Amino acid sequence: MKTTLLTPARAFSAALVLLSLAACNPGSNLADNTRRRAVDPVLENNVPFRDFTIRTEQDDTITLAEGTKIFIPAGIFVDTKGAPVKGDVQIHYRAFYSPGEIIASGISMFYDSAGTEHVFTSAGMFEIKGTQNGNPIAIAPGKSIDMDFASSRDDATYSFYQMDTAKAEWKYLTTKGKAETNALRDKLVTELAKSFSKPVEPKLYDPSKPVINIDVDVKDHPELAGYEGLVWQYAGSGNDPEKNKWIYDTDWKTARLTMKDSTTCMYGMNLTNPSKSFTTNVFPSLKGEDFTKAMTEFRTNMEKFTAAENIRQQKRKEVETAKPYERKTRVSSFGLCNWDQWAPYGIPEQIFAEFHFDDPEFENHRQNVAIYFVAVDGRVVSAHNGASSPTLTFIGSKNTCIIGLLRGTNKVTILGNSDFLSSLSKKPSDLSVFRLQATSQTVSNSQELDALIDRL
C-alpha cells in the first residue's frame, strides 16, 4: 500500500491530482474513480499546440514568445520502423505554467518515490512531439533536442521529469542547479529602458497671454530640441505673472521645467535664487516662421514616434509573455516533460475533506464533478472527484480557493478563501465539509480559469 507524505518537513506543494474521471454526461454513473490517467482534461478547450515546420537535413532553432529556444540538430528523427526521416517534419509544442493551464491540460502531477506519493509544484511543463504528413516520428536513439526552457521559478531545488503515459507516472531524469535569467526577456527590458521622448506640439504665440522672458536650459527636455525662438507664456493656471510683476525685475539663478501635462504640452516652471522663488505653469510658444518650421518638424517627428511607440507597445506585451528564467534542458524522446519539486512554502496543515454544492445539478451528480483545490496563492493545484473524501494540504497564511467543474458542461461552482477557512473543522482529525457556491459563470479555457482564480 502506498503512503502519502504528511510531514511538515517535506510538505505537499503544488499538485494537479487527477482521479481519472471518465468523460461522461451529467447523471451518468460511469465515472471511473479507481484509475489514474496520465492526461484527463475536463474542459472542451485544452491548451493548444503550436506547430512548426523544419527541414530534417539542417540544424534549426525554434524561438518562442515566452523565451524558450528549441535547438534541433539535423538528421535526428526516425519513423515508427526506425528508418531515418528526410524532408520537412512538423514539431508540435505546448507549455503549461499557470494554474488555469495546468487544470485545462488534465495532466496528472502525482510522483511516486519509494512507496510514498508526492505531489508536484511546477516551474513549467511542456509537451513536445513530431510528425511527418500526419504520421508520428521519434528522436533516434542516442540523439537529443536541446532547449533553453523558459521557466517561472529560479529555485535550485527543481528536478526534470518525463511522463510515462502508459503507467501514468512521472520518471525522474535529472537534477539541475539554479535557473539562469531569461536572455530574451532581459534583452527586451534593456531595449524598453532606452530614453525615448514624445515630441511636443508647438503652440502658436498668443499676444493676449503674459510672457516670462527668460532663458531656460532645455537639455533635460529632448522633446524641445530643434525649436528656435521659444517664448514661455503663462498657461492660465498656477501663479499669474501679471499679479506678481516683481518677478520681471528679479535676478533668477535657476529656471527649471517639469512636464505636467503631455497632452496639452503644459510645463511647470520653477524660478529660484538664494532668497526668492516663483512657480507657475507655462506653454512653449512660437511666432511666425519659427512656428511654421516647428510644426513641419513636429509632424515628421510624430510619425517616427508613433511607429517606434507601436514597436515598444509590442515589446511590452512580449515582456509580459516572457518568463523571467530559463533552464538548460535536454530531451531524448518526445512526450510530456516537467521541471518540478515538492517543497514547503510555509507551515503545512492537512484536513480530511468532503464536497457538497448549492447547485442541485452539481449535488445530484457529484461523481461527475471535477474539484480543483488551488492553494498557496495559486502555486498549489490538486484535482479530486466531487464524491471523494481526499486529504488536502494547505497553508493558512496563503490564499486558498476551490473550483468545481461539471463534466460535459462549462458550468463552474466556487469557494473563496474566507469561506474555505470558515469551513475548516475545529479538529484537524475531523472531516471538513466544503459547500461550493452556485454561480451563473461558465469557463471554457485556461484564460477564463486563471481570471476566475485571480478573483478568488
C-alpha positions as CSV (number, residue, x, y, z in Angstrom):
1,M,0.0,0.0,0.0
2,K,1.3,3.4,-0.9
3,T,1.5,6.1,1.8
4,T,1.0,9.8,1.4
5,L,3.6,12.2,2.6
6,L,2.2,14.2,5.6
7,T,5.2,15.6,7.5
8,P,5.8,19.4,7.5
9,A,9.5,18.8,6.8
10,R,8.6,17.6,3.3
11,A,5.2,19.2,2.8
12,F,2.9,19.0,-0.2
13,S,3.5,21.8,-2.6
14,A,1.5,22.2,-5.8
15,A,-0.3,19.3,-7.4
16,L,-2.7,18.5,-10.2
17,V,-4.1,15.2,-8.9
18,L,-6.5,13.8,-11.4
19,L,-8.5,10.9,-10.1
20,S,-9.3,9.6,-13.6
21,L,-12.9,10.7,-14.2
22,A,-14.4,9.2,-17.3
23,A,-15.7,11.7,-19.8
24,C,-19.4,11.2,-19.4
25,N,-22.7,13.2,-19.4
26,P,-24.2,14.6,-16.2
27,G,-26.3,12.0,-14.5
28,S,-24.2,9.0,-15.7
29,N,-22.9,6.6,-13.1
30,L,-20.0,5.6,-15.4
31,A,-17.3,7.9,-13.9
32,D,-14.2,5.8,-13.1
33,N,-12.7,6.9,-9.8
34,T,-10.3,3.9,-9.4
35,R,-7.7,4.5,-12.2
36,R,-5.4,7.5,-12.6
37,R,-4.7,8.7,-16.1
38,A,-1.7,10.5,-17.4
39,V,-3.8,13.1,-19.1
40,D,-7.5,13.6,-18.4
41,P,-8.7,17.1,-19.4
42,V,-12.1,18.3,-18.0
43,L,-12.6,21.3,-20.4
44,E,-13.5,21.0,-24.0
45,N,-10.9,23.6,-24.9
46,N,-7.4,22.3,-23.9
47,V,-4.1,24.1,-24.1
48,P,-3.4,24.2,-27.9
49,F,-0.2,23.1,-29.6
50,R,2.0,25.5,-31.6
51,D,3.1,23.9,-34.8
52,F,6.4,24.5,-36.6
53,T,7.8,23.0,-39.9
54,I,11.5,22.3,-40.1
55,R,13.9,20.7,-42.6
56,T,15.5,17.5,-41.3
57,E,18.7,18.0,-43.4
58,Q,19.8,21.1,-41.5
59,D,20.1,22.3,-37.9
60,D,17.2,24.5,-36.8
61,T,16.2,26.6,-33.8
62,I,12.6,27.4,-32.8
63,T,12.3,30.6,-30.6
64,L,9.1,31.1,-28.7
65,A,7.5,34.2,-27.2
66,E,8.0,33.1,-23.6
67,G,11.7,32.8,-24.2
68,T,12.1,29.1,-24.8
69,K,14.6,28.1,-27.6
70,I,14.4,24.6,-29.1
71,F,17.7,23.6,-30.8
72,I,17.1,20.7,-33.3
73,P,20.2,19.1,-34.9
74,A,20.0,17.8,-38.4
75,G,19.1,14.1,-39.1
76,I,17.9,13.1,-35.6
77,F,14.4,11.8,-36.5
78,V,13.3,8.3,-37.4
79,D,9.9,6.8,-38.3
80,T,8.0,4.1,-36.4
81,K,10.2,1.5,-38.0
82,G,13.4,3.2,-37.0
83,A,14.3,4.4,-40.5
84,P,15.8,7.9,-40.9
85,V,13.2,10.6,-41.8
86,K,14.1,13.1,-44.6
87,G,12.4,16.2,-45.8
88,D,10.0,18.5,-43.9
89,V,8.6,17.5,-40.5
90,Q,6.3,19.2,-38.1
91,I,7.2,19.9,-34.5
92,H,4.2,20.4,-32.1
93,Y,4.9,22.2,-28.8
94,R,2.8,23.5,-25.9
95,A,3.7,24.7,-22.4
96,F,1.9,24.9,-19.1
97,Y,2.7,27.5,-16.4
98,S,-0.4,28.9,-14.7
99,P,-3.0,27.1,-12.5
100,G,-5.5,27.5,-15.3
101,E,-3.2,25.9,-17.9
102,I,-2.4,23.0,-15.5
103,I,-6.1,22.4,-14.9
104,A,-7.1,22.7,-18.5
105,S,-4.3,20.3,-19.6
106,G,-5.6,17.5,-17.3
107,I,-2.0,16.3,-16.7
108,S,-1.5,14.2,-13.6
109,M,1.0,15.6,-11.2
110,F,1.5,12.7,-8.7
111,Y,5.0,11.4,-8.3
112,D,5.7,8.1,-6.6
113,S,9.0,7.5,-4.8
114,A,9.9,4.6,-2.6
115,G,6.3,3.8,-1.9
116,T,5.5,7.4,-0.9
117,E,3.2,9.5,-3.1
118,H,4.3,13.1,-3.6
119,V,2.6,16.0,-5.4
120,F,4.4,18.5,-7.6
121,T,4.7,22.2,-7.9
122,S,5.8,23.1,-11.4
123,A,8.4,25.6,-12.6
124,G,7.0,24.9,-16.1
125,M,5.8,21.9,-18.0
126,F,5.8,21.2,-21.7
127,E,4.7,18.7,-24.3
128,I,6.7,18.2,-27.5
129,K,6.1,15.7,-30.3
130,G,6.8,15.4,-34.0
131,T,5.0,14.2,-37.2
132,Q,5.6,13.9,-40.9
133,N,2.5,14.1,-43.1
134,G,0.4,13.3,-40.0
135,N,2.4,10.2,-39.1
136,P,4.3,10.1,-35.8
137,I,8.1,10.3,-35.8
138,A,10.6,9.8,-33.0
139,I,14.0,11.0,-31.9
140,A,16.7,8.5,-32.9
141,P,18.4,6.5,-30.1
142,G,21.5,8.4,-28.9
143,K,20.2,11.7,-30.3
144,S,18.5,14.6,-28.4
145,I,17.0,18.0,-28.7
146,D,18.5,20.8,-26.5
147,M,16.3,23.5,-25.1
148,D,16.6,26.8,-23.2
149,F,13.3,26.2,-21.5
150,A,11.5,29.4,-20.2
151,S,10.8,28.8,-16.5
152,S,8.6,30.6,-14.0
153,R,10.9,29.8,-10.9
154,D,14.6,30.1,-10.3
155,D,14.9,27.7,-7.2
156,A,17.8,25.3,-7.4
157,T,15.6,22.5,-5.9
158,Y,13.7,21.7,-9.1
159,S,14.3,18.4,-11.0
160,F,13.4,17.3,-14.5
161,Y,10.9,14.6,-15.2
162,Q,9.1,12.9,-18.1
163,M,5.7,11.3,-18.1
164,D,5.3,7.5,-18.7
165,T,1.8,7.8,-20.2
166,A,1.2,4.0,-20.2
167,K,1.7,3.9,-16.4
168,A,0.6,7.5,-15.7
169,E,3.8,8.0,-13.8
170,W,6.5,10.7,-13.8
171,K,10.0,9.4,-14.3
172,Y,12.9,11.3,-12.7
173,L,15.5,12.2,-15.2
174,T,18.0,14.7,-13.7
175,T,18.6,17.5,-11.2
176,K,19.9,20.8,-12.3
177,G,21.0,23.9,-10.4
178,K,19.5,27.3,-10.1
179,A,17.9,28.7,-13.3
180,E,19.5,31.4,-15.4
181,T,17.8,34.7,-16.3
182,N,15.8,34.6,-19.5
183,A,18.1,36.1,-22.1
184,L,15.2,37.1,-24.4
185,R,13.3,38.9,-21.6
186,D,16.5,40.7,-20.4
187,K,17.1,42.0,-24.0
188,L,13.5,43.3,-24.2
189,V,13.7,45.0,-20.8
190,T,17.0,46.7,-21.8
191,E,15.5,47.9,-25.1
192,L,12.5,49.4,-23.3
193,A,14.7,51.2,-20.8
194,K,16.2,53.3,-23.6
195,S,15.2,57.0,-23.4
196,F,12.5,57.9,-25.9
197,S,10.6,61.2,-25.7
198,K,7.4,62.1,-27.3
199,P,7.6,65.2,-29.5
200,V,6.0,68.3,-28.1
201,E,3.5,70.0,-30.4
202,P,4.4,73.7,-30.7
203,K,1.9,76.3,-29.8
204,L,1.3,79.5,-31.7
205,Y,2.2,82.6,-29.8
206,D,-0.9,84.3,-28.1
207,P,-0.3,88.0,-27.7
208,S,-3.0,88.2,-25.0
209,K,-1.1,85.9,-22.6
210,P,1.8,87.1,-20.3
211,V,5.3,86.1,-21.4
212,I,8.1,85.1,-18.9
213,N,11.0,86.2,-21.0
214,I,13.8,84.1,-19.5
215,D,16.4,81.7,-20.9
216,V,15.6,78.1,-19.8
217,D,18.1,75.3,-20.2
218,V,16.1,72.6,-22.1
219,K,18.9,70.0,-22.1
220,D,16.8,67.8,-19.9
221,H,13.9,68.1,-22.3
222,P,14.9,66.5,-25.6
223,E,11.3,66.8,-26.8
224,L,12.0,70.6,-27.2
225,A,15.2,70.1,-29.2
226,G,15.4,71.9,-32.5
227,Y,12.7,74.5,-31.7
228,E,14.1,78.0,-32.2
229,G,12.7,81.2,-30.8
230,L,10.7,79.6,-27.9
231,V,8.6,82.0,-25.8
232,W,7.3,80.9,-22.5
233,Q,3.7,82.1,-22.0
234,Y,1.5,81.8,-18.9
235,A,-0.8,78.7,-19.3
236,G,-3.7,80.2,-17.3
237,S,-3.1,78.1,-14.2
238,G,-0.7,78.5,-11.3
239,N,0.6,81.9,-10.1
240,D,-0.3,84.7,-12.5
241,P,2.8,86.6,-13.6
242,E,0.7,89.8,-14.1
243,K,-0.2,89.7,-10.5
244,N,3.4,89.2,-9.5
245,K,5.2,91.7,-11.6
246,W,8.2,91.7,-9.2
247,I,9.4,88.5,-10.9
248,Y,10.4,90.5,-14.1
249,D,12.8,92.7,-12.1
250,T,14.3,89.8,-10.1
251,D,17.7,88.2,-10.9
252,W,16.9,84.5,-11.1
253,K,19.7,82.0,-10.7
254,T,17.9,78.9,-11.9
255,A,14.9,78.1,-14.1
256,R,13.6,74.5,-14.1
257,L,10.9,73.0,-16.3
258,T,8.8,69.9,-15.4
259,M,6.3,68.4,-17.9
260,K,2.9,68.4,-16.2
261,D,0.6,67.5,-19.0
262,S,1.9,65.9,-22.1
263,T,-1.4,66.1,-23.9
264,T,-1.6,69.9,-23.7
265,C,2.2,70.4,-23.5
266,M,2.0,72.3,-20.3
267,Y,5.1,72.6,-18.2
268,G,5.6,73.7,-14.6
269,M,8.2,76.4,-14.3
270,N,10.2,77.0,-11.1
271,L,12.3,80.1,-10.8
272,T,14.7,80.4,-7.8
273,N,17.5,82.5,-6.3
274,P,19.1,82.4,-2.8
275,S,16.2,84.5,-1.4
276,K,13.1,84.0,-3.5
277,S,11.2,81.5,-5.7
278,F,8.3,81.6,-8.0
279,T,6.3,78.8,-9.6
280,T,3.7,78.8,-12.3
281,N,2.6,76.8,-15.4
282,V,3.6,77.7,-18.9
283,F,3.3,76.8,-22.6
284,P,6.3,76.8,-25.0
285,S,5.1,79.1,-27.8
286,L,6.5,80.2,-31.2
287,K,5.9,83.1,-33.6
288,G,5.6,83.3,-37.4
289,E,8.1,81.4,-39.4
290,D,9.6,79.7,-36.3
291,F,6.1,78.2,-35.6
292,T,5.6,77.1,-39.2
293,K,9.1,75.4,-39.3
294,A,8.5,73.8,-35.9
295,M,5.1,72.4,-37.0
296,T,6.7,70.7,-40.0
297,E,9.4,69.2,-37.9
298,F,6.8,68.1,-35.3
299,R,4.7,66.2,-37.8
300,T,7.8,64.4,-39.1
301,N,9.0,63.5,-35.6
302,M,5.5,62.4,-34.6
303,E,5.3,59.9,-37.4
304,K,8.6,58.5,-36.3
305,F,7.5,58.4,-32.7
306,T,4.2,56.7,-33.5
307,A,6.0,54.0,-35.4
308,A,8.5,53.5,-32.7
309,E,5.9,53.5,-30.0
310,N,3.9,50.7,-31.7
311,I,7.1,48.7,-31.6
312,R,7.6,49.5,-27.9
313,Q,4.0,48.5,-27.1
314,Q,4.6,45.1,-28.8
315,K,7.8,44.7,-26.8
316,R,5.9,45.5,-23.6
317,K,3.5,42.7,-24.4
318,E,6.4,40.4,-25.2
319,V,8.0,41.2,-21.8
320,E,4.7,40.3,-20.1
321,T,4.7,37.0,-22.0
322,A,8.3,36.1,-21.5
323,K,9.2,34.1,-18.3
324,P,11.8,35.5,-16.0
325,Y,14.1,32.5,-16.1
326,E,15.4,29.7,-18.3
327,R,16.6,26.2,-17.7
328,K,19.0,24.2,-19.8
329,T,17.1,21.1,-20.8
330,R,17.8,18.0,-23.0
331,V,15.0,15.8,-24.4
332,S,15.9,12.4,-25.9
333,S,12.3,11.3,-26.6
334,F,9.1,13.1,-27.3
335,G,6.4,13.5,-24.7
336,L,5.3,15.4,-21.5
337,C,8.2,16.9,-19.5
338,N,8.2,18.9,-16.3
339,W,10.5,20.9,-14.1
340,D,9.1,20.1,-10.6
341,Q,9.7,20.0,-6.9
342,W,7.9,19.4,-3.7
343,A,8.9,21.9,-1.0
344,P,7.2,23.8,1.8
345,Y,6.0,27.4,1.3
346,G,5.1,27.8,5.0
347,I,3.9,25.5,7.7
348,P,1.5,23.0,6.1
349,E,-1.8,21.8,7.6
350,Q,-3.8,18.8,6.5
351,I,-7.5,18.2,6.6
352,F,-9.9,15.4,5.5
353,A,-12.4,17.0,3.0
354,E,-15.9,16.3,1.7
355,F,-17.5,18.4,-1.1
356,H,-21.1,19.5,-1.5
357,F,-22.8,22.0,-3.7
358,D,-25.5,24.7,-3.6
359,D,-26.3,24.0,-7.3
360,P,-28.6,20.9,-7.4
361,E,-27.2,19.8,-10.7
362,F,-23.7,19.5,-9.2
363,E,-25.0,17.9,-6.0
364,N,-27.0,15.3,-7.8
365,H,-24.1,14.3,-10.0
366,R,-21.2,14.7,-7.5
367,Q,-19.3,11.7,-9.1
368,N,-19.1,13.7,-12.3
369,V,-17.8,16.9,-10.8
370,A,-14.0,17.7,-11.1
371,I,-12.8,19.5,-8.0
372,Y,-9.7,21.7,-8.2
373,F,-8.1,22.7,-4.9
374,V,-6.0,25.8,-5.5
375,A,-3.8,26.9,-2.6
376,V,-0.6,28.8,-1.7
377,D,-1.6,31.8,-3.8
378,G,-2.1,29.6,-6.9
379,R,1.1,27.6,-6.6
380,V,-0.7,24.5,-5.3
381,V,-3.3,22.8,-7.5
382,S,-4.8,19.4,-6.8
383,A,-7.7,17.8,-8.5
384,H,-10.3,15.4,-7.0
385,N,-13.6,13.8,-7.7
386,G,-16.6,15.6,-6.3
387,A,-17.8,12.5,-4.5
388,S,-14.4,11.6,-3.0
389,S,-13.1,12.4,0.5
390,P,-9.5,13.4,-0.1
391,T,-6.8,14.7,2.2
392,L,-5.9,18.3,1.4
393,T,-2.8,20.2,2.3
394,F,-2.9,24.0,2.7
395,I,-1.0,26.8,4.4
396,G,-3.3,29.1,6.4
397,S,-1.3,32.3,5.7
398,K,-1.7,31.8,1.9
399,N,-4.8,32.2,-0.2
400,T,-6.8,29.1,-0.9
401,C,-9.9,28.5,-3.2
402,I,-11.8,25.6,-4.5
403,I,-13.4,25.3,-8.0
404,G,-15.8,22.6,-9.2
405,L,-16.4,21.9,-12.9
406,L,-19.3,19.6,-14.0
407,R,-18.1,17.3,-16.8
408,G,-19.9,17.6,-20.1
409,T,-20.7,21.3,-19.4
410,N,-18.8,24.6,-18.8
411,K,-20.6,25.2,-15.5
412,V,-18.5,26.2,-12.5
413,T,-19.0,26.4,-8.8
414,I,-16.7,28.1,-6.4
415,L,-15.5,28.6,-2.8
416,G,-13.3,31.6,-1.9
417,N,-10.5,31.9,0.7
418,S,-12.7,33.3,3.6
419,D,-15.4,30.6,3.1
420,F,-12.7,27.9,2.9
421,L,-11.2,29.0,6.2
422,S,-14.6,29.3,7.9
423,S,-15.5,25.7,6.8
424,L,-12.5,24.1,8.4
425,S,-13.3,21.7,11.2
426,K,-12.1,22.7,14.7
427,K,-10.1,19.4,15.0
428,P,-7.8,18.5,12.0
429,S,-8.8,14.9,12.5
430,D,-12.5,15.6,11.9
431,L,-14.0,15.9,8.4
432,S,-14.2,19.4,6.9
433,V,-17.3,19.8,4.7
434,F,-17.0,22.4,1.9
435,R,-20.2,23.6,0.3
436,L,-19.4,25.3,-3.0
437,Q,-21.5,28.2,-4.1
438,A,-23.7,28.3,-7.2
439,T,-22.7,30.7,-10.0
440,S,-24.0,31.7,-13.4
441,Q,-20.5,31.9,-14.7
442,T,-19.0,29.5,-17.2
443,V,-15.4,28.6,-18.1
444,S,-14.2,27.1,-21.4
445,N,-10.4,27.6,-21.4
446,S,-7.3,28.2,-19.3
447,Q,-7.5,32.0,-19.6
448,E,-11.0,32.1,-18.1
449,L,-9.9,29.7,-15.4
450,D,-6.9,31.9,-14.5
451,A,-9.2,35.0,-14.4
452,L,-11.6,33.2,-12.1
453,I,-8.7,32.1,-9.8
454,D,-7.4,35.6,-9.6
455,R,-10.7,36.9,-8.4
456,L,-11.0,34.3,-5.7
